[in-house]
């Protein structure tokens, strides 16, 4: 349904974010988004590592 985002779509999103948040808040929003993505990746990596360990304990 939502294919890959191309350059025009990313530019529109960036422009809208600039209008909504303003140039002063945009770095803070980007930093918060980056932290959120990093925490999500870390949690998913830990879940993947935890799953095989649980499977080994069941055997």
Secondary structure, DSSP 4 states (H G I P E B T S, - for coil): ------HHHHHHHHHHHHHHHHHHHHHHHHHHHHHHHHHHHHHHHHHHHHHHHHHHHH-
